Amino acid sequence: MRILKQKKQIEGQIESIYSQKFTIESSVIATDNLKATYSTIKAMEVTSKELRAQSKKVNIDKIYSLQDEIAMYMEQADEFNEILTRDYATPVDIDEDMLEAELEALGTEIELEKQIEDEKSGIPSYLAPSSGETTNLGAETEELPNTEKPTQLNTLSG
């Protein structure tokens, strides 16, 4: 019985020691957290002071002015590039509508020429190929390979 009482007493002391250890560890963690918080606050204060000092050195109007100046120089550089890459063979004032009309007129002219050629060749218009089709009329036809055996072999004598 006495041994059981001693065992319970020792278990109570162990539990008490664990409880004290937990309290101490919790205190250490809390202390470390406070130190980290204090360091963070100090760093924020230093950063704030530095930003305040640097922002006093910066003039927002000067930044806008610099951006405008850079934009002007970029436009000027684009203009230089445009001038240097200009094609002198192409007229400057090309009218797109006029080009489209000329292209359409050329297409109509080509179709009329084809109709005239078809009429001269004797092909009725209903048998003539449409503008997208092509025929092999008048073109050389491909010869089929000769399947006969040659009767005599030509050999070169050297």
Residue frames as a rotation matrix with the C-alpha (Angstrom) as fourth column:
MET 1
0.562 0.827 0.000 0.00
0.827 -0.562 0.000 0.00
0.000 0.000 -1.000 0.00
ARG 2
0.415 -0.495 -0.763 2.73
0.197 -0.770 0.607 2.34
-0.888 -0.402 -0.222 0.87
ILE 3
-0.656 -0.677 0.333 4.28
0.435 0.021 0.900 1.82
-0.617 0.736 0.281 -2.53
LEU 4
-0.094 0.714 0.694 0.99
0.971 -0.087 0.222 2.76
0.219 0.695 -0.685 -4.21
LYS 5
0.787 0.347 -0.510 0.82
0.500 -0.843 0.199 5.98
-0.361 -0.412 -0.837 -2.18
GLN 6
-0.074 -0.900 -0.430 4.41
0.120 -0.436 0.892 6.78
-0.990 0.014 0.140 -3.16
LYS 7
-0.612 -0.106 0.783 3.58
0.754 0.218 0.619 6.05
-0.237 0.970 -0.053 -6.79
LYS 8
0.427 0.844 0.325 0.57
0.882 -0.468 0.054 8.41
0.197 0.264 -0.944 -6.71
GLN 9
0.663 -0.244 -0.708 2.67
0.259 -0.812 0.522 11.04
-0.702 -0.530 -0.476 -4.97
ILE 10
-0.460 -0.887 0.046 5.42
0.276 -0.093 0.957 10.75
-0.844 0.452 0.287 -7.59
GLU 11
-0.352 0.422 0.835 2.87
0.932 0.082 0.352 10.89
0.080 0.903 -0.422 -10.43
GLY 12
0.743 0.631 -0.224 1.41
0.660 -0.746 0.091 14.07
-0.110 -0.216 -0.970 -8.87
GLN 13
0.262 -0.741 -0.618 4.89
0.083 -0.621 0.779 15.61
-0.962 -0.256 -0.101 -8.70
ILE 14
-0.653 -0.470 0.594 5.58
0.583 0.190 0.790 14.63
-0.484 0.862 0.150 -12.33
GLU 15
0.146 0.809 0.569 2.28
0.966 -0.241 0.094 16.21
0.213 0.535 -0.817 -13.39
SER 16
0.785 0.094 -0.613 3.16
0.370 -0.864 0.341 19.33
-0.498 -0.494 -0.713 -11.44
ILE 17
-0.225 -0.952 -0.207 6.59
0.169 -0.247 0.954 19.49
-0.960 0.180 0.216 -13.09
TYR 18
-0.528 0.106 0.843 5.02
0.844 0.170 0.508 19.05
-0.090 0.980 -0.179 -16.56
SER 19
0.584 0.809 0.058 2.57
0.809 -0.587 0.036 21.82
0.063 0.026 -0.998 -15.76
GLN 20
0.527 -0.485 -0.698 5.40
0.119 -0.771 0.625 24.10
-0.841 -0.413 -0.349 -14.63
LYS 21
-0.552 -0.753 0.358 7.40
0.423 0.118 0.899 23.22
-0.719 0.647 0.253 -17.75
PHE 22
-0.103 0.617 0.780 4.40
0.986 -0.042 0.163 24.05
0.134 0.785 -0.604 -19.95
THR 23
0.820 0.415 -0.394 3.94
0.505 -0.848 0.159 27.39
-0.269 -0.329 -0.905 -18.16
ILE 24
0.097 -0.884 -0.458 7.63
0.057 -0.454 0.889 28.25
-0.994 -0.112 0.007 -18.63
GLU 25
-0.640 -0.319 0.699 7.60
0.657 0.246 0.713 27.24
-0.399 0.915 0.052 -22.32
SER 26
0.329 0.838 0.436 4.45
0.933 -0.360 -0.012 29.29
0.147 0.410 -0.900 -22.88
SER 27
0.742 -0.125 -0.658 6.12
0.223 -0.881 0.417 32.28
-0.632 -0.456 -0.626 -21.20
VAL 28
-0.358 -0.934 0.001 9.23
0.214 -0.081 0.974 31.85
-0.909 0.348 0.229 -23.40
ILE 29
-0.413 0.286 0.865 7.07
0.910 0.156 0.383 31.68
-0.025 0.945 -0.325 -26.54
ALA 30
0.699 0.714 -0.046 5.11
0.715 -0.699 0.021 34.76
-0.017 -0.048 -0.999 -25.48
THR 31
0.406 -0.649 -0.643 8.37
0.081 -0.676 0.733 36.61
-0.910 -0.350 -0.222 -24.76
ASP 32
-0.616 -0.641 0.457 9.78
0.471 0.165 0.866 35.62
-0.631 0.750 0.201 -28.16
ASN 33
0.018 0.723 0.690 6.57
0.989 -0.116 0.096 36.77
0.149 0.681 -0.717 -29.84
LEU 34
0.832 0.276 -0.480 6.76
0.409 -0.892 0.195 40.14
-0.375 -0.359 -0.855 -28.07
LYS 35
-0.091 -0.943 -0.320 10.40
0.099 -0.328 0.939 40.52
-0.991 0.054 0.123 -29.12
ALA 36
-0.609 -0.087 0.789 9.47
0.756 0.239 0.610 39.74
-0.241 0.967 -0.080 -32.74
THR 37
0.470 0.849 0.239 6.56
0.877 -0.481 -0.017 42.19
0.101 0.218 -0.971 -32.57
TYR 38
0.627 -0.312 -0.714 8.83
0.171 -0.838 0.517 44.89
-0.760 -0.446 -0.472 -31.15
SER 39
-0.493 -0.860 0.134 11.41
0.274 -0.006 0.962 44.26
-0.826 0.511 0.238 -33.91
THR 40
-0.281 0.492 0.824 8.68
0.959 0.104 0.264 44.45
0.044 0.865 -0.501 -36.52
ILE 41
0.766 0.593 -0.248 7.38
0.620 -0.784 0.041 47.74
-0.170 -0.185 -0.968 -35.11
LYS 42
0.226 -0.781 -0.582 10.92
0.043 -0.588 0.807 49.19
-0.973 -0.208 -0.099 -35.07
ALA 43
-0.663 -0.455 0.594 11.47
0.556 0.233 0.798 48.09
-0.501 0.860 0.098 -38.67
MET 44
0.163 0.817 0.553 8.17
0.975 -0.220 0.039 49.69
0.154 0.532 -0.832 -39.67
GLU 45
0.757 0.074 -0.649 9.15
0.332 -0.899 0.285 52.93
-0.563 -0.431 -0.705 -37.95
VAL 46
-0.274 -0.938 -0.215 12.52
0.088 -0.247 0.965 53.01
-0.958 0.245 0.150 -39.72
THR 47
-0.562 0.135 0.816 10.85
0.812 0.279 0.513 52.22
-0.159 0.951 -0.266 -43.04
SER 48
0.542 0.839 0.039 8.25
0.839 -0.538 -0.086 54.93
-0.051 0.079 -0.996 -42.49
LYS 49
0.493 -0.444 -0.748 10.93
0.067 -0.838 0.541 57.52
-0.867 -0.317 -0.384 -41.70
GLU 50
-0.583 -0.785 0.210 12.97
0.230 0.089 0.969 56.51
-0.780 0.613 0.128 -44.74
LEU 51
-0.261 0.585 0.768 9.95
0.965 0.137 0.224 56.60
0.026 0.799 -0.600 -47.05
ARG 52
0.739 0.530 -0.417 8.97
0.579 -0.816 -0.011 60.00
-0.346 -0.233 -0.909 -45.68
ALA 53
0.110 -0.798 -0.592 12.50
-0.068 -0.601 0.797 61.34
-0.992 -0.048 -0.120 -46.30
GLN 54
-0.744 -0.410 0.528 12.65
0.435 0.303 0.848 59.88
-0.507 0.861 -0.047 -49.80
SER 55
0.068 0.858 0.510 9.17
0.997 -0.048 -0.054 61.08
-0.022 0.512 -0.859 -50.75
LYS 56
0.631 0.083 -0.771 10.18
0.254 -0.962 0.104 64.64
-0.733 -0.261 -0.628 -49.83
LYS 57
-0.414 -0.879 -0.237 12.99
-0.081 -0.223 0.971 64.35
-0.907 0.421 0.021 -52.38
VAL 58
-0.723 0.209 0.658 10.60
0.672 0.431 0.602 63.27
-0.157 0.878 -0.452 -55.13
ASN 59
-0.604 0.533 -0.592 8.53
-0.439 -0.843 -0.311 65.82
-0.665 0.072 0.744 -56.97
ILE 60
-0.092 0.664 0.742 5.39
0.459 0.690 -0.560 64.33
-0.884 0.289 -0.368 -58.52
ASP 61
0.784 0.356 -0.508 5.24
-0.209 -0.619 -0.757 67.09
-0.584 0.700 -0.411 -61.12
LYS 62
-0.114 -0.911 -0.397 8.79
-0.900 -0.075 0.430 66.22
-0.422 0.406 -0.811 -62.15
ILE 63
-0.596 -0.038 0.802 7.72
0.066 0.993 0.097 62.59
-0.800 0.111 -0.589 -62.64
TYR 64
0.496 0.835 0.239 4.84
0.414 0.014 -0.910 63.65
-0.763 0.550 -0.339 -64.90
SER 65
0.620 -0.338 -0.708 7.21
-0.645 -0.733 -0.215 65.92
-0.446 0.590 -0.673 -66.79
LEU 66
-0.492 -0.858 0.149 9.71
-0.653 0.477 0.588 63.08
-0.575 0.192 -0.795 -67.25
GLN 67
-0.273 0.473 0.838 6.99
0.420 0.842 -0.339 60.75
-0.865 0.259 -0.429 -68.49
ASP 68
0.786 0.565 -0.249 5.80
0.076 -0.488 -0.870 63.35
-0.613 0.665 -0.427 -70.99
GLU 69
0.240 -0.800 -0.549 9.38
-0.873 -0.426 0.239 63.90
-0.425 0.422 -0.801 -72.14
ILE 70
-0.641 -0.460 0.615 9.95
-0.231 0.879 0.417 60.16
-0.732 0.125 -0.670 -72.58
ALA 71
0.207 0.806 0.554 6.69
0.514 0.392 -0.763 59.81
-0.832 0.443 -0.333 -74.52
MET 72
0.774 0.036 -0.633 7.76
-0.402 -0.744 -0.534 62.67
-0.490 0.667 -0.561 -76.81
TYR 73
-0.228 -0.948 -0.220 11.13
-0.871 0.098 0.481 61.01
-0.434 0.302 -0.849 -77.46
MET 74
-0.488 0.133 0.863 9.45
0.173 0.984 -0.054 57.67
-0.856 0.123 -0.503 -78.14
GLU 75
0.654 0.753 0.068 7.13
0.287 -0.164 -0.944 59.32
-0.700 0.637 -0.324 -80.68
GLN 76
0.514 -0.554 -0.655 10.14
-0.774 -0.629 -0.075 60.99
-0.370 0.545 -0.752 -82.24
ALA 77
-0.562 -0.732 0.384 11.98
-0.519 0.674 0.526 57.64
-0.644 0.096 -0.759 -82.44
ASP 78
-0.026 0.649 0.760 8.93
0.476 0.677 -0.562 56.06
-0.879 0.347 -0.327 -84.09
GLU 79
0.848 0.317 -0.424 8.86
-0.144 -0.633 -0.760 58.90
-0.510 0.706 -0.492 -86.59
PHE 80
-0.026 -0.939 -0.343 12.57
-0.891 -0.134 0.433 58.37
-0.453 0.317 -0.833 -87.34
ASN 81
-0.598 -0.172 0.783 11.96
-0.014 0.979 0.204 54.65
-0.802 0.111 -0.588 -87.89
GLU 82
0.439 0.843 0.312 9.01
0.419 0.115 -0.901 55.40
-0.795 0.526 -0.303 -90.16
ILE 83
0.700 -0.239 -0.673 11.11
-0.594 -0.718 -0.363 57.78
-0.396 0.654 -0.645 -92.24
LEU 84
-0.334 -0.943 0.011 14.00
-0.811 0.293 0.506 55.33
-0.480 0.159 -0.863 -92.48
THR 85
-0.632 0.135 0.763 11.76
0.224 0.974 0.013 52.45
-0.742 0.179 -0.646 -93.57
ARG 86
0.278 0.762 -0.584 9.80
-0.408 -0.457 -0.790 54.47
-0.870 0.458 0.184 -96.13
ASP 87
-0.163 -0.213 0.963 9.47
0.727 0.634 0.264 52.80
-0.667 0.743 0.052 -99.53
TYR 88
-0.472 -0.112 -0.875 10.13
-0.241 -0.938 0.249 55.42
-0.848 0.328 0.415 -102.18
ALA 89
-0.993 0.115 0.014 8.59
0.052 0.335 0.941 53.34
0.103 0.935 -0.339 -104.96
THR 90
-0.287 0.943 -0.168 5.15
0.948 0.305 0.095 53.49
0.140 -0.132 -0.981 -103.34
PRO 91
-0.360 0.216 0.908 3.22
0.106 -0.957 0.270 56.73
0.927 0.193 0.321 -103.65
VAL 92
-0.995 -0.090 -0.032 2.37
0.048 -0.183 -0.982 58.35
0.082 -0.979 0.186 -100.33
ASP 93
-0.505 0.863 -0.037 -1.26
-0.676 -0.421 -0.605 59.25
-0.537 -0.280 0.796 -101.09
ILE 94
-0.940 0.199 -0.278 -2.76
-0.025 0.771 0.636 55.89
0.341 0.605 -0.720 -102.11
ASP 95
-0.272 0.928 0.256 -6.53
-0.961 -0.248 -0.124 55.72
-0.051 -0.279 0.959 -102.17
GLU 96
-0.788 -0.051 0.614 -7.67
-0.210 0.959 -0.190 52.26
-0.579 -0.279 -0.766 -101.05
ASP 97
0.237 0.960 0.151 -11.05
-0.024 0.162 -0.987 52.58
-0.971 0.230 0.061 -102.79
MET 98
0.483 -0.137 -0.865 -9.35
-0.844 -0.338 -0.417 53.48
-0.235 0.931 -0.279 -106.05
LEU 99
-0.633 -0.771 -0.063 -7.07
-0.769 0.618 0.161 50.43
-0.085 0.150 -0.985 -105.76
GLU 100
-0.490 0.543 0.682 -10.04
0.030 0.792 -0.609 48.14
-0.871 -0.278 -0.404 -105.09
ALA 101
0.580 0.736 -0.350 -11.88
-0.294 -0.211 -0.932 49.53
-0.760 0.643 0.093 -108.12
GLU 102
0.122 -0.625 -0.771 -8.81
-0.992 -0.086 -0.087 49.03
-0.012 0.776 -0.631 -110.32
LEU 103
-0.810 -0.413 0.415 -8.38
-0.461 0.887 -0.016 45.47
-0.362 -0.205 -0.909 -109.07
GLU 104
-0.051 0.892 0.449 -12.02
0.088 0.452 -0.888 44.71
-0.995 -0.006 -0.102 -109.81
ALA 105
0.629 0.236 -0.741 -11.67
-0.640 -0.385 -0.665 46.21
-0.443 0.892 -0.091 -113.30
LEU 106
-0.391 -0.837 -0.383 -8.63
-0.921 0.354 0.165 44.02
-0.003 0.417 -0.909 -113.96
GLY 107
-0.692 0.204 0.693 -10.58
-0.095 0.925 -0.367 40.95
-0.716 -0.320 -0.621 -112.86
THR 108
0.435 0.899 -0.047 -13.42
-0.066 -0.020 -0.998 41.85
-0.898 0.437 0.050 -115.21
GLU 109
0.352 -0.395 -0.849 -10.94
-0.918 -0.324 -0.230 42.44
-0.184 0.860 -0.477 -118.05
ILE 110
-0.735 -0.660 0.156 -9.34
-0.634 0.750 0.186 39.03
-0.240 0.037 -0.970 -117.47
GLU 111
-0.297 0.719 0.629 -12.75
0.140 0.684 -0.716 37.32
-0.945 -0.124 -0.304 -117.53
LEU 112
0.656 0.535 -0.533 -13.62
-0.397 -0.355 -0.846 39.08
-0.642 0.767 -0.020 -120.82
GLU 113
-0.111 -0.786 -0.608 -10.32
-0.992 0.055 0.110 37.97
-0.053 0.615 -0.787 -122.35
LYS 114
-0.791 -0.138 0.595 -11.03
-0.236 0.968 -0.090 34.37
-0.564 -0.212 -0.798 -121.32
GLN 115
0.214 0.949 0.232 -14.49
0.076 0.221 -0.972 34.55
-0.974 0.225 -0.025 -122.89
ILE 116
0.549 -0.069 -0.833 -12.99
-0.775 -0.415 -0.477 35.87
-0.312 0.907 -0.281 -126.13
GLU 117
-0.563 -0.817 -0.122 -10.37
-0.819 0.533 0.211 33.07
-0.108 0.219 -0.970 -126.14
ASP 118
-0.547 0.431 0.717 -13.07
0.022 0.864 -0.503 30.48
-0.837 -0.259 -0.482 -125.48
GLU 119
0.567 0.785 -0.249 -15.16
-0.197 -0.164 -0.967 31.82
-0.800 0.597 0.062 -128.36
LYS 120
0.234 -0.570 -0.788 -12.13
-0.971 -0.184 -0.155 31.70
-0.056 0.801 -0.596 -130.67
SER 121
-0.772 -0.593 0.228 -11.28
-0.595 0.801 0.068 28.14
-0.223 -0.083 -0.971 -129.66
GLY 122
-0.449 0.677 -0.584 -14.79
-0.468 0.378 0.799 27.00
0.761 0.632 0.147 -130.42
ILE 123
-0.805 0.199 -0.559 -15.73
0.543 0.626 -0.560 25.93
0.239 -0.754 -0.612 -126.93
PRO 124
0.090 0.903 0.419 -19.32
0.323 -0.425 0.846 26.87
0.942 0.059 -0.331 -126.12
SER 125
-0.328 -0.239 0.914 -19.69
-0.591 -0.702 -0.396 29.08
0.737 -0.671 0.089 -123.06
TYR 126
0.636 0.624 0.455 -21.68
-0.746 0.344 0.571 26.44
0.199 -0.702 0.684 -121.19
LEU 127
0.857 -0.402 -0.322 -18.73
0.393 0.915 -0.096 24.02
0.333 -0.045 0.942 -121.53
ALA 128
0.062 -0.867 0.494 -16.07
-0.048 -0.497 -0.866 26.58
0.997 0.030 -0.073 -120.69
PRO 129
-0.225 -0.197 -0.954 -14.61
0.877 0.384 -0.287 26.28
0.423 -0.902 0.087 -117.20
SER 130
0.863 0.505 -0.001 -15.76
0.437 -0.745 0.504 28.76
0.254 -0.435 -0.864 -114.62
SER 131
0.620 -0.631 0.467 -13.32
-0.458 -0.774 -0.438 31.40
0.638 0.058 -0.768 -113.38
GLY 132
0.381 -0.481 0.790 -12.01
-0.859 0.132 0.495 29.16
-0.342 -0.867 -0.363 -110.57
GLU 133
0.724 -0.051 0.688 -11.53
0.121 0.991 -0.055 26.04
-0.679 0.123 0.724 -112.73
THR 134
-0.071 -0.756 -0.651 -8.61
-0.863 -0.281 0.420 25.21
-0.500 0.591 -0.633 -114.97
THR 135
0.914 0.329 0.237 -8.34
-0.156 0.826 -0.542 22.73
-0.374 0.458 0.806 -117.78
ASN 136
-0.061 -0.960 0.274 -5.50
0.047 0.271 0.961 20.97
-0.997 0.072 0.029 -119.51
LEU 137
0.770 0.361 0.526 -6.78
0.533 0.091 -0.841 21.82
-0.351 0.928 -0.122 -122.99
GLY 138
0.864 -0.476 0.166 -3.90
-0.188 -0.609 -0.771 22.84
0.468 0.635 -0.615 -125.17
ALA 139
0.315 -0.786 0.532 -1.39
-0.901 -0.071 0.428 21.59
-0.298 -0.614 -0.731 -122.62
GLU 140
-0.358 -0.511 -0.781 0.89
-0.690 0.709 -0.147 18.69
0.629 0.486 -0.607 -123.31
THR 141
0.769 0.627 0.123 -0.55
-0.570 0.585 0.577 15.45
0.290 -0.514 0.808 -122.08
GLU 142
-0.037 -0.781 0.623 1.52
-0.896 0.302 0.325 13.18
-0.443 -0.546 -0.711 -119.95
GLU 143
-0.010 -0.025 -1.000 2.65
-0.727 0.686 -0.010 10.05
0.686 0.727 -0.025 -121.74
LEU 144
0.850 0.311 0.425 1.89
-0.513 0.670 0.536 6.73
-0.118 -0.674 0.729 -120.16
PRO 145
-0.122 -0.956 0.268 4.91
-0.758 0.264 0.596 4.53
-0.641 -0.131 -0.757 -119.45
ASN 146
0.078 0.033 -0.996 5.75
-0.877 0.477 -0.053 2.04
0.474 0.878 0.066 -122.17
THR 147
0.388 0.154 0.909 4.87
-0.726 0.659 0.199 -1.43
-0.568 -0.736 0.367 -120.97
GLU 148
0.963 -0.091 -0.252 6.35
-0.121 0.693 -0.711 -3.24
0.239 0.715 0.657 -123.97
LYS 149
0.538 -0.837 0.098 9.70
0.341 0.322 0.883 -4.95
-0.771 -0.442 0.458 -123.58
PRO 150
0.379 -0.463 -0.801 12.49
-0.782 -0.624 -0.008 -3.34
-0.496 0.629 -0.598 -125.56
THR 151
0.997 0.037 0.063 13.64
0.006 0.815 -0.579 -5.47
-0.072 0.578 0.813 -128.45
GLN 152
0.338 -0.936 0.094 17.16
0.626 0.149 -0.765 -4.22
0.703 0.318 0.637 -128.49
LEU 153
0.742 -0.172 -0.648 19.32
0.522 -0.459 0.719 -2.76
-0.421 -0.872 -0.250 -125.73
ASN 154
0.720 -0.544 0.431 21.48
0.021 -0.603 -0.797 0.16
0.694 0.583 -0.422 -126.60
THR 155
0.695 -0.574 -0.433 24.85
0.629 0.195 0.752 -0.15
-0.348 -0.795 0.497 -124.98
LEU 156
0.851 -0.496 -0.172 27.63
-0.524 -0.824 -0.216 2.33
-0.035 0.274 -0.961 -124.99
SER 157
0.725 -0.687 -0.051 30.89
0.661 0.714 -0.229 0.99
0.194 0.132 0.972 -126.17
GLY 158
0.936 -0.297 -0.190 33.88
-0.144 -0.814 0.563 2.54
-0.321 -0.499 -0.805 -124.63
